Amino acid sequence: MLKDYPEHIERLQEALNSVEHRRIKSDPPFETAVWLLEDCLDGFISEARIHLAAVEASCEARSIAKADEKFKLMFRARSGNGGMKGLHELYEYFQVNP
């Protein structure tokens, strides 16, 4: 889904890696990972929204369409019916690696 945005994938990976190094271990790791992913994806949506607003001011149709596509993609990635839907592999990972 985010293959065209390697920097976003890297930020998501960093968030997941931080679960292992968290200071407060009382929260279950899977839930912590989901919260961190949601937080990152919310940030991506905000960044895309800001970029879209800036591009809309330029009135360049092609740039607006591209920025709108990115915004919709980030929104879909955050959606429970999109990118956040199939987290069973992540759940299984944290069951084996608490």
mmCIF file as gemmi writes it, N, C-alpha and C atoms, coordinates in Angstrom:
data_model
loop_
_atom_site.group_PDB
_atom_site.id
_atom_site.type_symbol
_atom_site.label_atom_id
_atom_site.label_alt_id
_atom_site.label_comp_id
_atom_site.label_asym_id
_atom_site.label_entity_id
_atom_site.label_seq_id
_atom_site.pdbx_PDB_ins_code
_atom_site.Cartn_x
_atom_site.Cartn_y
_atom_site.Cartn_z
_atom_site.occupancy
_atom_site.B_iso_or_equiv
_atom_site.pdbx_formal_charge
_atom_site.auth_seq_id
_atom_site.auth_asym_id
_atom_site.pdbx_PDB_model_num
ATOM 1 N N . MET Axp A 1 ? 0.817 -1.192 0 1 0 ? 1 A 1
ATOM 2 C CA . MET Axp A 1 ? 0 0 0 1 0 ? 1 A 1
ATOM 3 C C . MET Axp A 1 ? 0.868 1.267 0 1 0 ? 1 A 1
ATOM 4 N N . LEU Axp A 2 ? 1.916 1.265 0.795 1 0 ? 2 A 1
ATOM 5 C CA . LEU Axp A 2 ? 2.785 2.448 0.901 1 0 ? 2 A 1
ATOM 6 C C . LEU Axp A 2 ? 4.115 2.26 0.177 1 0 ? 2 A 1
ATOM 7 N N . LYS Axp A 3 ? 4.153 1.343 -0.77 1 0 ? 3 A 1
ATOM 8 C CA . LYS Axp A 3 ? 5.41 1.008 -1.454 1 0 ? 3 A 1
ATOM 9 C C . LYS Axp A 3 ? 6.071 2.21 -2.12 1 0 ? 3 A 1
ATOM 10 N N . ASP Axp A 4 ? 5.287 3.197 -2.511 1 0 ? 4 A 1
ATOM 11 C CA . ASP Axp A 4 ? 5.838 4.393 -3.149 1 0 ? 4 A 1
ATOM 12 C C . ASP Axp A 4 ? 6.308 5.437 -2.138 1 0 ? 4 A 1
ATOM 13 N N . TYR Axp A 5 ? 6.203 5.108 -0.861 1 0 ? 5 A 1
ATOM 14 C CA . TYR Axp A 5 ? 6.58 6.034 0.208 1 0 ? 5 A 1
ATOM 15 C C . TYR Axp A 5 ? 7.519 5.334 1.195 1 0 ? 5 A 1
ATOM 16 N N . PRO Axp A 6 ? 8.751 5.029 0.768 1 0 ? 6 A 1
ATOM 17 C CA . PRO Axp A 6 ? 9.669 4.282 1.636 1 0 ? 6 A 1
ATOM 18 C C . PRO Axp A 6 ? 9.981 4.996 2.953 1 0 ? 6 A 1
ATOM 19 N N . GLU Axp A 7 ? 9.964 6.327 2.94 1 0 ? 7 A 1
ATOM 20 C CA . GLU Axp A 7 ? 10.231 7.053 4.182 1 0 ? 7 A 1
ATOM 21 C C . GLU Axp A 7 ? 9.107 6.834 5.192 1 0 ? 7 A 1
ATOM 22 N N . HIS Axp A 8 ? 7.896 6.662 4.721 1 0 ? 8 A 1
ATOM 23 C CA . HIS Axp A 8 ? 6.779 6.372 5.618 1 0 ? 8 A 1
ATOM 24 C C . HIS Axp A 8 ? 6.906 4.954 6.176 1 0 ? 8 A 1
ATOM 25 N N . ILE Axp A 9 ? 7.297 4.027 5.323 1 0 ? 9 A 1
ATOM 26 C CA . ILE Axp A 9 ? 7.494 2.642 5.768 1 0 ? 9 A 1
ATOM 27 C C . ILE Axp A 9 ? 8.587 2.598 6.832 1 0 ? 9 A 1
ATOM 28 N N . GLU Axp A 10 ? 9.64 3.359 6.619 1 0 ? 10 A 1
ATOM 29 C CA . GLU Axp A 10 ? 10.736 3.409 7.591 1 0 ? 10 A 1
ATOM 30 C C . GLU Axp A 10 ? 10.249 3.958 8.929 1 0 ? 10 A 1
ATOM 31 N N . ARG Axp A 11 ? 9.437 4.986 8.903 1 0 ? 11 A 1
ATOM 32 C CA . ARG Axp A 11 ? 8.908 5.559 10.146 1 0 ? 11 A 1
ATOM 33 C C . ARG Axp A 11 ? 7.999 4.569 10.865 1 0 ? 11 A 1
ATOM 34 N N . LEU Axp A 12 ? 7.209 3.812 10.111 1 0 ? 12 A 1
ATOM 35 C CA . LEU Axp A 12 ? 6.365 2.781 10.722 1 0 ? 12 A 1
ATOM 36 C C . LEU Axp A 12 ? 7.229 1.684 11.343 1 0 ? 12 A 1
ATOM 37 N N . GLN Axp A 13 ? 8.287 1.295 10.644 1 0 ? 13 A 1
ATOM 38 C CA . GLN Axp A 13 ? 9.192 0.267 11.168 1 0 ? 13 A 1
ATOM 39 C C . GLN Axp A 13 ? 9.866 0.743 12.447 1 0 ? 13 A 1
ATOM 40 N N . GLU Axp A 14 ? 10.281 2.001 12.471 1 0 ? 14 A 1
ATOM 41 C CA . GLU Axp A 14 ? 10.894 2.561 13.679 1 0 ? 14 A 1
ATOM 42 C C . GLU Axp A 14 ? 9.912 2.527 14.844 1 0 ? 14 A 1
ATOM 43 N N . ALA Axp A 15 ? 8.659 2.828 14.571 1 0 ? 15 A 1
ATOM 44 C CA . ALA Axp A 15 ? 7.638 2.781 15.623 1 0 ? 15 A 1
ATOM 45 C C . ALA Axp A 15 ? 7.49 1.362 16.158 1 0 ? 15 A 1
ATOM 46 N N . LEU Axp A 16 ? 7.443 0.39 15.257 1 0 ? 16 A 1
ATOM 47 C CA . LEU Axp A 16 ? 7.326 -1.005 15.695 1 0 ? 16 A 1
ATOM 48 C C . LEU Axp A 16 ? 8.565 -1.445 16.474 1 0 ? 16 A 1
ATOM 49 N N . ASN Axp A 17 ? 9.734 -1.039 16.018 1 0 ? 17 A 1
ATOM 50 C CA . ASN Axp A 17 ? 10.969 -1.392 16.728 1 0 ? 17 A 1
ATOM 51 C C . ASN Axp A 17 ? 10.996 -0.798 18.128 1 0 ? 17 A 1
ATOM 52 N N . SER Axp A 18 ? 10.379 0.354 18.305 1 0 ? 18 A 1
ATOM 53 C CA . SER Axp A 18 ? 10.389 1.008 19.614 1 0 ? 18 A 1
ATOM 54 C C . SER Axp A 18 ? 9.578 0.238 20.652 1 0 ? 18 A 1
ATOM 55 N N . VAL Axp A 19 ? 8.687 -0.632 20.209 1 0 ? 19 A 1
ATOM 56 C CA . VAL Axp A 19 ? 7.887 -1.422 21.153 1 0 ? 19 A 1
ATOM 57 C C . VAL Axp A 19 ? 8.81 -2.286 22.007 1 0 ? 19 A 1
ATOM 58 N N . GLU Axp A 20 ? 9.826 -2.849 21.393 1 0 ? 20 A 1
ATOM 59 C CA . GLU Axp A 20 ? 10.765 -3.709 22.117 1 0 ? 20 A 1
ATOM 60 C C . GLU Axp A 20 ? 11.54 -2.922 23.169 1 0 ? 20 A 1
ATOM 61 N N . HIS Axp A 21 ? 11.801 -1.651 22.905 1 0 ? 21 A 1
ATOM 62 C CA . HIS Axp A 21 ? 12.643 -0.841 23.78 1 0 ? 21 A 1
ATOM 63 C C . HIS Axp A 21 ? 11.84 0.116 24.666 1 0 ? 21 A 1
ATOM 64 N N . ARG Axp A 22 ? 10.553 -0.112 24.777 1 0 ? 22 A 1
ATOM 65 C CA . ARG Axp A 22 ? 9.722 0.802 25.571 1 0 ? 22 A 1
ATOM 66 C C . ARG Axp A 22 ? 10.095 0.707 27.052 1 0 ? 22 A 1
ATOM 67 N N . ARG Axp A 23 ? 9.968 1.823 27.742 1 0 ? 23 A 1
ATOM 68 C CA . ARG Axp A 23 ? 10.315 1.872 29.164 1 0 ? 23 A 1
ATOM 69 C C . ARG Axp A 23 ? 9.22 1.262 30.02 1 0 ? 23 A 1
ATOM 70 N N . ILE Axp A 24 ? 7.972 1.534 29.668 1 0 ? 24 A 1
ATOM 71 C CA . ILE Axp A 24 ? 6.845 1.028 30.453 1 0 ? 24 A 1
ATOM 72 C C . ILE Axp A 24 ? 6.386 -0.275 29.821 1 0 ? 24 A 1
ATOM 73 N N . LYS Axp A 25 ? 6.596 -1.358 30.524 1 0 ? 25 A 1
ATOM 74 C CA . LYS Axp A 25 ? 6.296 -2.684 29.977 1 0 ? 25 A 1
ATOM 75 C C . LYS Axp A 25 ? 4.917 -3.186 30.402 1 0 ? 25 A 1
ATOM 76 N N . SER Axp A 26 ? 4.159 -2.376 31.141 1 0 ? 26 A 1
ATOM 77 C CA . SER Axp A 26 ? 2.864 -2.848 31.636 1 0 ? 26 A 1
ATOM 78 C C . SER Axp A 26 ? 1.812 -2.947 30.534 1 0 ? 26 A 1
ATOM 79 N N . ASP Axp A 27 ? 1.931 -2.134 29.493 1 0 ? 27 A 1
ATOM 80 C CA . ASP Axp A 27 ? 0.986 -2.228 28.379 1 0 ? 27 A 1
ATOM 81 C C . ASP Axp A 27 ? 1.35 -3.423 27.512 1 0 ? 27 A 1
ATOM 82 N N . PRO Axp A 28 ? 0.345 -4.178 27.073 1 0 ? 28 A 1
ATOM 83 C CA . PRO Axp A 28 ? 0.632 -5.322 26.2 1 0 ? 28 A 1
ATOM 84 C C . PRO Axp A 28 ? 1.317 -4.849 24.913 1 0 ? 28 A 1
ATOM 85 N N . PRO Axp A 29 ? 2.339 -5.567 24.451 1 0 ? 29 A 1
ATOM 86 C CA . PRO Axp A 29 ? 3.112 -5.106 23.295 1 0 ? 29 A 1
ATOM 87 C C . PRO Axp A 29 ? 2.293 -4.971 22.013 1 0 ? 29 A 1
ATOM 88 N N . PHE Axp A 30 ? 1.344 -5.866 21.776 1 0 ? 30 A 1
ATOM 89 C CA . PHE Axp A 30 ? 0.546 -5.756 20.553 1 0 ? 30 A 1
ATOM 90 C C . PHE Axp A 30 ? -0.267 -4.471 20.561 1 0 ? 30 A 1
ATOM 91 N N . GLU Axp A 31 ? -0.923 -4.19 21.681 1 0 ? 31 A 1
ATOM 92 C CA . GLU Axp A 31 ? -1.725 -2.97 21.775 1 0 ? 31 A 1
ATOM 93 C C . GLU Axp A 31 ? -0.846 -1.732 21.631 1 0 ? 31 A 1
ATOM 94 N N . THR Axp A 32 ? 0.33 -1.784 22.252 1 0 ? 32 A 1
ATOM 95 C CA . THR Axp A 32 ? 1.266 -0.668 22.128 1 0 ? 32 A 1
ATOM 96 C C . THR Axp A 32 ? 1.659 -0.456 20.67 1 0 ? 32 A 1
ATOM 97 N N . ALA Axp A 33 ? 1.941 -1.548 19.972 1 0 ? 33 A 1
ATOM 98 C CA . ALA Axp A 33 ? 2.308 -1.46 18.552 1 0 ? 33 A 1
ATOM 99 C C . ALA Axp A 33 ? 1.18 -0.856 17.729 1 0 ? 33 A 1
ATOM 100 N N . VAL Axp A 34 ? -0.042 -1.283 17.983 1 0 ? 34 A 1
ATOM 101 C CA . VAL Axp A 34 ? -1.192 -0.752 17.245 1 0 ? 34 A 1
ATOM 102 C C . VAL Axp A 34 ? -1.342 0.737 17.517 1 0 ? 34 A 1
ATOM 103 N N . TRP Axp A 35 ? -1.211 1.147 18.769 1 0 ? 35 A 1
ATOM 104 C CA . TRP Axp A 35 ? -1.327 2.57 19.103 1 0 ? 35 A 1
ATOM 105 C C . TRP Axp A 35 ? -0.255 3.383 18.383 1 0 ? 35 A 1
ATOM 106 N N . LEU Axp A 36 ? 0.963 2.86 18.35 1 0 ? 36 A 1
ATOM 107 C CA . LEU Axp A 36 ? 2.051 3.572 17.673 1 0 ? 36 A 1
ATOM 108 C C . LEU Axp A 36 ? 1.814 3.655 16.167 1 0 ? 36 A 1
ATOM 109 N N . LEU Axp A 37 ? 1.351 2.562 15.58 1 0 ? 37 A 1
ATOM 110 C CA . LEU Axp A 37 ? 1.036 2.584 14.145 1 0 ? 37 A 1
ATOM 111 C C . LEU Axp A 37 ? -0.059 3.599 13.849 1 0 ? 37 A 1
ATOM 112 N N . GLU Axp A 38 ? -1.109 3.586 14.674 1 0 ? 38 A 1
ATOM 113 C CA . GLU Axp A 38 ? -2.204 4.54 14.476 1 0 ? 38 A 1
ATOM 114 C C . GLU Axp A 38 ? -1.702 5.973 14.585 1 0 ? 38 A 1
ATOM 115 N N . ASP Axp A 39 ? -0.836 6.213 15.552 1 0 ? 39 A 1
ATOM 116 C CA . ASP Axp A 39 ? -0.291 7.557 15.742 1 0 ? 39 A 1
ATOM 117 C C . ASP Axp A 39 ? 0.526 7.993 14.523 1 0 ? 39 A 1
ATOM 118 N N . CYS Axp A 40 ? 1.375 7.104 14.02 1 0 ? 40 A 1
ATOM 119 C CA . CYS Axp A 40 ? 2.164 7.417 12.817 1 0 ? 40 A 1
ATOM 120 C C . CYS Axp A 40 ? 1.253 7.701 11.632 1 0 ? 40 A 1
ATOM 121 N N . LEU Axp A 41 ? 0.282 6.833 11.439 1 0 ? 41 A 1
ATOM 122 C CA . LEU Axp A 41 ? -0.614 6.989 10.292 1 0 ? 41 A 1
ATOM 123 C C . LEU Axp A 41 ? -1.449 8.262 10.407 1 0 ? 41 A 1
ATOM 124 N N . ASP Axp A 42 ? -1.858 8.609 11.63 1 0 ? 42 A 1
ATOM 125 C CA . ASP Axp A 42 ? -2.558 9.882 11.828 1 0 ? 42 A 1
ATOM 126 C C . ASP Axp A 42 ? -1.656 11.048 11.423 1 0 ? 42 A 1
ATOM 127 N N . GLY Axp A 43 ? -0.375 10.94 11.769 1 0 ? 43 A 1
ATOM 128 C CA . GLY Axp A 43 ? 0.586 11.967 11.37 1 0 ? 43 A 1
ATOM 129 C C . GLY Axp A 43 ? 0.735 12.057 9.861 1 0 ? 43 A 1
ATOM 130 N N . PHE Axp A 44 ? 0.753 10.902 9.194 1 0 ? 44 A 1
ATOM 131 C CA . PHE Axp A 44 ? 0.849 10.895 7.731 1 0 ? 44 A 1
ATOM 132 C C . PHE Axp A 44 ? -0.361 11.585 7.108 1 0 ? 44 A 1
ATOM 133 N N . ILE Axp A 45 ? -1.53 11.343 7.68 1 0 ? 45 A 1
ATOM 134 C CA . ILE Axp A 45 ? -2.753 11.985 7.176 1 0 ? 45 A 1
ATOM 135 C C . ILE Axp A 45 ? -2.646 13.497 7.343 1 0 ? 45 A 1
ATOM 136 N N . SER Axp A 46 ? -2.207 13.929 8.513 1 0 ? 46 A 1
ATOM 137 C CA . SER Axp A 46 ? -2.071 15.371 8.761 1 0 ? 46 A 1
ATOM 138 C C . SER Axp A 46 ? -1.075 16.009 7.799 1 0 ? 46 A 1
ATOM 139 N N . GLU Axp A 47 ? 0.058 15.345 7.604 1 0 ? 47 A 1
ATOM 140 C CA . GLU Axp A 47 ? 1.061 15.868 6.675 1 0 ? 47 A 1
ATOM 141 C C . GLU Axp A 47 ? 0.5 15.951 5.255 1 0 ? 47 A 1
ATOM 142 N N . ALA Axp A 48 ? -0.212 14.917 4.843 1 0 ? 48 A 1
ATOM 143 C CA . ALA Axp A 48 ? -0.782 14.901 3.489 1 0 ? 48 A 1
ATOM 144 C C . ALA Axp A 48 ? -1.853 15.981 3.338 1 0 ? 48 A 1
ATOM 145 N N . ARG Axp A 49 ? -2.632 16.206 4.397 1 0 ? 49 A 1
ATOM 146 C CA . ARG Axp A 49 ? -3.674 17.239 4.362 1 0 ? 49 A 1
ATOM 147 C C . ARG Axp A 49 ? -3.046 18.629 4.227 1 0 ? 49 A 1
ATOM 148 N N . ILE Axp A 50 ? -1.987 18.871 4.98 1 0 ? 50 A 1
ATOM 149 C CA . ILE Axp A 50 ? -1.291 20.161 4.911 1 0 ? 50 A 1
ATOM 150 C C . ILE Axp A 50 ? -0.692 20.367 3.522 1 0 ? 50 A 1
ATOM 151 N N . HIS Axp A 51 ? -0.075 19.308 2.992 1 0 ? 51 A 1
ATOM 152 C CA . HIS Axp A 51 ? 0.51 19.395 1.649 1 0 ? 51 A 1
ATOM 153 C C . HIS Axp A 51 ? -0.571 19.657 0.603 1 0 ? 51 A 1
ATOM 154 N N . LEU Axp A 52 ? -1.694 18.969 0.722 1 0 ? 52 A 1
ATOM 155 C CA . LEU Axp A 52 ? -2.796 19.166 -0.222 1 0 ? 52 A 1
ATOM 156 C C . LEU Axp A 52 ? -3.285 20.609 -0.181 1 0 ? 52 A 1
ATOM 157 N N . ALA Axp A 53 ? -3.448 21.163 1.005 1 0 ? 53 A 1
ATOM 158 C CA . ALA Axp A 53 ? -3.905 22.551 1.123 1 0 ? 53 A 1
ATOM 159 C C . ALA Axp A 53 ? -2.911 23.51 0.469 1 0 ? 53 A 1
ATOM 160 N N . ALA Axp A 54 ? -1.63 23.253 0.661 1 0 ? 54 A 1
ATOM 161 C CA . ALA Axp A 54 ? -0.61 24.115 0.056 1 0 ? 54 A 1
ATOM 162 C C . ALA Axp A 54 ? -0.633 24.012 -1.465 1 0 ? 54 A 1
ATOM 163 N N . VAL Axp A 55 ? -0.799 22.802 -1.965 1 0 ? 55 A 1
ATOM 164 C CA . VAL Axp A 55 ? -0.816 22.593 -3.414 1 0 ? 55 A 1
ATOM 165 C C . VAL Axp A 55 ? -2.082 23.186 -4.031 1 0 ? 55 A 1
ATOM 166 N N . GLU Axp A 56 ? -3.187 23.104 -3.316 1 0 ? 56 A 1
ATOM 167 C CA . GLU Axp A 56 ? -4.438 23.677 -3.837 1 0 ? 56 A 1
ATOM 168 C C . GLU Axp A 56 ? -4.294 25.176 -4.074 1 0 ? 56 A 1
ATOM 169 N N . ALA Axp A 57 ? -3.489 25.822 -3.254 1 0 ? 57 A 1
ATOM 170 C CA . ALA Axp A 57 ? -3.264 27.258 -3.427 1 0 ? 57 A 1
ATOM 171 C C . ALA Axp A 57 ? -2.523 27.558 -4.728 1 0 ? 57 A 1
ATOM 172 N N . SER Axp A 58 ? -1.783 26.576 -5.236 1 0 ? 58 A 1
ATOM 173 C CA . SER Axp A 58 ? -1.037 26.779 -6.483 1 0 ? 58 A 1
ATOM 174 C C . SER Axp A 58 ? -1.927 26.675 -7.717 1 0 ? 58 A 1
ATOM 175 N N . CYS Axp A 59 ? -3.087 26.072 -7.558 1 0 ? 59 A 1
ATOM 176 C CA . CYS Axp A 59 ? -4.054 25.892 -8.654 1 0 ? 59 A 1
ATOM 177 C C . CYS Axp A 59 ? -3.509 25.042 -9.81 1 0 ? 59 A 1
ATOM 178 N N . GLU Axp A 60 ? -2.516 24.207 -9.552 1 0 ? 60 A 1
ATOM 179 C CA . GLU Axp A 60 ? -1.984 23.304 -10.575 1 0 ? 60 A 1
ATOM 180 C C . GLU Axp A 60 ? -2.739 21.98 -10.483 1 0 ? 60 A 1
ATOM 181 N N . ALA Axp A 61 ? -3.576 21.721 -11.462 1 0 ? 61 A 1
ATOM 182 C CA . ALA Axp A 61 ? -4.474 20.566 -11.42 1 0 ? 61 A 1
ATOM 183 C C . ALA Axp A 61 ? -3.733 19.247 -11.223 1 0 ? 61 A 1
ATOM 184 N N . ARG Axp A 62 ? -2.642 19.069 -11.923 1 0 ? 62 A 1
ATOM 185 C CA . ARG Axp A 62 ? -1.895 17.803 -11.825 1 0 ? 62 A 1
ATOM 186 C C . ARG Axp A 62 ? -1.328 17.609 -10.419 1 0 ? 62 A 1
ATOM 187 N N . SER Axp A 63 ? -0.759 18.654 -9.851 1 0 ? 63 A 1
ATOM 188 C CA . SER Axp A 63 ? -0.198 18.581 -8.499 1 0 ? 63 A 1
ATOM 189 C C . SER Axp A 63 ? -1.289 18.362 -7.463 1 0 ? 63 A 1
ATOM 190 N N . ILE Axp A 64 ? -2.417 19.009 -7.669 1 0 ? 64 A 1
ATOM 191 C CA . ILE Axp A 64 ? -3.546 18.843 -6.753 1 0 ? 64 A 1
ATOM 192 C C . ILE Axp A 64 ? -4.034 17.402 -6.78 1 0 ? 64 A 1
ATOM 193 N N . ALA Axp A 65 ? -4.162 16.837 -7.966 1 0 ? 65 A 1
ATOM 194 C CA . ALA Axp A 65 ? -4.631 15.453 -8.094 1 0 ? 65 A 1
ATOM 195 C C . ALA Axp A 65 ? -3.667 14.492 -7.406 1 0 ? 65 A 1
ATOM 196 N N . LYS Axp A 66 ? -2.366 14.715 -7.577 1 0 ? 66 A 1
ATOM 197 C CA . LYS Axp A 66 ? -1.365 13.843 -6.957 1 0 ? 66 A 1
ATOM 198 C C . LYS Axp A 66 ? -1.407 13.967 -5.433 1 0 ? 66 A 1
ATOM 199 N N . ALA Axp A 67 ? -1.517 15.178 -4.931 1 0 ? 67 A 1
ATOM 200 C CA . ALA Axp A 67 ? -1.584 15.394 -3.485 1 0 ? 67 A 1
ATOM 201 C C . ALA Axp A 67 ? -2.868 14.809 -2.905 1 0 ? 67 A 1
ATOM 202 N N . ASP Axp A 68 ? -3.959 14.919 -3.649 1 0 ? 68 A 1
ATOM 203 C CA . ASP Axp A 68 ? -5.23 14.347 -3.203 1 0 ? 68 A 1
ATOM 204 C C . ASP Axp A 68 ? -5.147 12.821 -3.155 1 0 ? 68 A 1
ATOM 205 N N . GLU Axp A 69 ? -4.494 12.229 -4.142 1 0 ? 69 A 1
ATOM 206 C CA . GLU Axp A 69 ? -4.284 10.769 -4.152 1 0 ? 69 A 1
ATOM 207 C C . GLU Axp A 69 ? -3.5 10.336 -2.921 1 0 ? 69 A 1
ATOM 208 N N . LYS Axp A 70 ? -2.449 11.076 -2.607 1 0 ? 70 A 1
ATOM 209 C CA . LYS Axp A 70 ? -1.63 10.739 -1.438 1 0 ? 70 A 1
ATOM 210 C C . LYS Axp A 70 ? -2.452 10.851 -0.165 1 0 ? 70 A 1
ATOM 211 N N . PHE Axp A 71 ? -3.243 11.91 -0.045 1 0 ? 71 A 1
ATOM 212 C CA . PHE Axp A 71 ? -4.087 12.084 1.138 1 0 ? 71 A 1
ATOM 213 C C . PHE Axp A 71 ? -5.047 10.907 1.287 1 0 ? 71 A 1
ATOM 214 N N . LYS Axp A 72 ? -5.693 10.523 0.195 1 0 ? 72 A 1
ATOM 215 C CA . LYS Axp A 72 ? -6.64 9.404 0.247 1 0 ? 72 A 1
ATOM 216 C C . LYS Axp A 72 ? -5.94 8.094 0.585 1 0 ? 72 A 1
ATOM 217 N N . LEU Axp A 73 ? -4.734 7.902 0.058 1 0 ? 73 A 1
ATOM 218 C CA . LEU Axp A 73 ? -3.968 6.694 0.356 1 0 ? 73 A 1
ATOM 219 C C . LEU Axp A 73 ? -3.617 6.633 1.837 1 0 ? 73 A 1
ATOM 220 N N . MET Axp A 74 ? -3.168 7.745 2.399 1 0 ? 74 A 1
ATOM 221 C CA . MET Axp A 74 ? -2.813 7.77 3.817 1 0 ? 74 A 1
ATOM 222 C C . MET Axp A 74 ? -4.047 7.515 4.676 1 0 ? 74 A 1
ATOM 223 N N . PHE Axp A 75 ? -5.167 8.058 4.268 1 0 ? 75 A 1
ATOM 224 C CA . PHE Axp A 75 ? -6.415 7.832 4.992 1 0 ? 75 A 1
ATOM 225 C C . PHE Axp A 75 ? -6.797 6.358 4.925 1 0 ? 75 A 1
ATOM 226 N N . ARG Axp A 76 ? -6.643 5.757 3.762 1 0 ? 76 A 1
ATOM 227 C CA . ARG Axp A 76 ? -6.965 4.339 3.582 1 0 ? 76 A 1
ATOM 228 C C . ARG Axp A 76 ? -6.009 3.461 4.401 1 0 ? 76 A 1
ATOM 229 N N . ALA Axp A 77 ? -4.743 3.843 4.46 1 0 ? 77 A 1
ATOM 230 C CA . ALA Axp A 77 ? -3.766 3.082 5.242 1 0 ? 77 A 1
ATOM 231 C C . ALA Axp A 77 ? -4.134 3.083 6.723 1 0 ? 77 A 1
ATOM 232 N N . ARG Axp A 78 ? -4.717 4.171 7.2 1 0 ? 78 A 1
ATOM 233 C CA . ARG Axp A 78 ? -5.11 4.296 8.608 1 0 ? 78 A 1
ATOM 234 C C . ARG Axp A 78 ? -6.447 3.618 8.891 1 0 ? 78 A 1
ATOM 235 N N . SER Axp A 79 ? -7.231 3.383 7.873 1 0 ? 79 A 1
ATOM 236 C CA . SER Axp A 79 ? -8.581 2.848 8.022 1 0 ? 79 A 1
ATOM 237 C C . SER Axp A 79 ? -8.578 1.428 8.581 1 0 ? 79 A 1
ATOM 238 N N . GLY Axp A 80 ? -9.561 1.146 9.412 1 0 ? 80 A 1
ATOM 239 C CA . GLY Axp A 80 ? -9.762 -0.204 9.921 1 0 ? 80 A 1
ATOM 240 C C . GLY Axp A 80 ? -10.186 -1.17 8.838 1 0 ? 80 A 1
ATOM 241 N N . ASN Axp A 81 ? -10.652 -0.645 7.724 1 0 ? 81 A 1
ATOM 242 C CA . ASN Axp A 81 ? -11.025 -1.484 6.583 1 0 ? 81 A 1
ATOM 243 C C . ASN Axp A 81 ? -9.941 -1.489 5.514 1 0 ? 81 A 1
ATOM 244 N N . GLY Axp A 82 ? -8.837 -0.827 5.792 1 0 ? 82 A 1
ATOM 245 C CA . GLY Axp A 82 ? -7.735 -0.746 4.829 1 0 ? 82 A 1
ATOM 246 C C . GLY Axp A 82 ? -6.471 -1.309 5.439 1 0 ? 82 A 1
ATOM 247 N N . GLY Axp A 83 ? -5.488 -0.448 5.626 1 0 ? 83 A 1
ATOM 248 C CA . GLY Axp A 83 ? -4.187 -0.882 6.112 1 0 ? 83 A 1
ATOM 249 C C . GLY Axp A 83 ? -4.167 -1.436 7.521 1 0 ? 83 A 1
ATOM 250 N N . MET Axp A 84 ? -5.078 -0.983 8.372 1 0 ? 84 A 1
ATOM 251 C CA . MET Axp A 84 ? -5.104 -1.455 9.756 1 0 ? 84 A 1
ATOM 252 C C . MET Axp A 84 ? -6.032 -2.658 9.935 1 0 ? 84 A 1
ATOM 253 N N . LYS Axp A 85 ? -6.462 -3.237 8.841 1 0 ? 85 A 1
ATOM 254 C CA . LYS Axp A 85 ? -7.413 -4.354 8.915 1 0 ? 85 A 1
ATOM 255 C C . LYS Axp A 85 ? -6.744 -5.677 9.251 1 0 ? 85 A 1
ATOM 256 N N . GLY Axp A 86 ? -5.707 -6.049 8.573 1 0 ? 86 A 1
ATOM 257 C CA . GLY Axp A 86 ? -5.123 -7.38 8.715 1 0 ? 86 A 1
ATOM 258 C C . GLY Axp A 86 ? -3.912 -7.412 9.619 1 0 ? 86 A 1
ATOM 259 N N . LEU Axp A 87 ? -4.117 -7.277 10.9 1 0 ? 87 A 1
ATOM 260 C CA . LEU Axp A 87 ? -2.991 -7.228 11.825 1 0 ? 87 A 1
ATOM 261 C C . LEU Axp A 87 ? -2.758 -8.555 12.541 1 0 ? 87 A 1
ATOM 262 N N . HIS Axp A 88 ? -3.327 -9.636 12.027 1 0 ? 88 A 1
ATOM 263 C CA . HIS Axp A 88 ? -3.184 -10.929 12.699 1 0 ? 88 A 1
ATOM 264 C C . HIS Axp A 88 ? -1.724 -11.392 12.748 1 0 ? 88 A 1
ATOM 265 N N . GLU Axp A 89 ? -0.942 -11.103 11.705 1 0 ? 89 A 1
ATOM 266 C CA . GLU Axp A 89 ? 0.473 -11.493 11.721 1 0 ? 89 A 1
ATOM 267 C C . GLU Axp A 89 ? 1.24 -10.715 12.784 1 0 ? 89 A 1
ATOM 268 N N . LEU Axp A 90 ? 0.912 -9.451 12.954 1 0 ? 90 A 1
ATOM 269 C CA . LEU Axp A 90 ? 1.542 -8.644 13.992 1 0 ? 90 A 1
ATOM 270 C C . LEU Axp A 90 ? 1.16 -9.187 15.368 1 0 ? 90 A 1
ATOM 271 N N . TYR Axp A 91 ? -0.103 -9.536 15.53 1 0 ? 91 A 1
ATOM 272 C CA . TYR Axp A 91 ? -0.572 -10.118 16.792 1 0 ? 91 A 1
ATOM 273 C C . TYR Axp A 91 ? 0.192 -11.405 17.101 1 0 ? 91 A 1
ATOM 274 N N . GLU Axp A 92 ? 0.304 -12.27 16.105 1 0 ? 92 A 1
ATOM 275 C CA . GLU Axp A 92 ? 1.019 -13.539 16.292 1 0 ? 92 A 1
ATOM 276 C C . GLU Axp A 92 ? 2.486 -13.299 16.633 1 0 ? 92 A 1
ATOM 277 N N . TYR Axp A 93 ? 3.094 -12.301 16.004 1 0 ? 93 A 1
ATOM 278 C CA . TYR Axp A 93 ? 4.491 -11.977 16.301 1 0 ? 93 A 1
ATOM 279 C C . TYR Axp A 93 ? 4.655 -11.643 17.781 1 0 ? 93 A 1
ATOM 280 N N . PHE Axp A 94 ? 3.78 -10.814 18.307 1 0 ? 94 A 1
ATOM 281 C CA . PHE Axp A 94 ? 3.911 -10.409 19.703 1 0 ? 94 A 1
ATOM 282 C C . PHE Axp A 94 ? 3.482 -11.507 20.671 1 0 ? 94 A 1
ATOM 283 N N . GLN Axp A 95 ? 2.738 -12.484 20.205 1 0 ? 95 A 1
ATOM 284 C CA . GLN Axp A 95 ? 2.438 -13.641 21.046 1 0 ? 95 A 1
ATOM 285 C C . GLN Axp A 95 ? 3.695 -14.494 21.239 1 0 ? 95 A 1
ATOM 286 N N . VAL Axp A 96 ? 4.498 -14.589 20.195 1 0 ? 96 A 1
ATOM 287 C CA . VAL Axp A 96 ? 5.726 -15.385 20.236 1 0 ? 96 A 1
ATOM 288 C C . VAL Axp A 96 ? 6.884 -14.581 20.836 1 0 ? 96 A 1
ATOM 289 N N . ASN Axp A 97 ? 6.88 -13.265 20.624 1 0 ? 97 A 1
ATOM 290 C CA . ASN Axp A 97 ? 7.97 -12.384 21.07 1 0 ? 97 A 1
ATOM 291 C C . ASN Axp A 97 ? 7.44 -11.291 21.997 1 0 ? 97 A 1
ATOM 292 N N . PRO Axp A 98 ? 7.046 -11.659 23.203 1 0 ? 98 A 1
ATOM 293 C CA . PRO Axp A 98 ? 6.473 -10.63 24.101 1 0 ? 98 A 1
ATOM 294 C C . PRO Axp A 98 ? 7.484 -9.677 24.563 1 0 ? 98 A 1
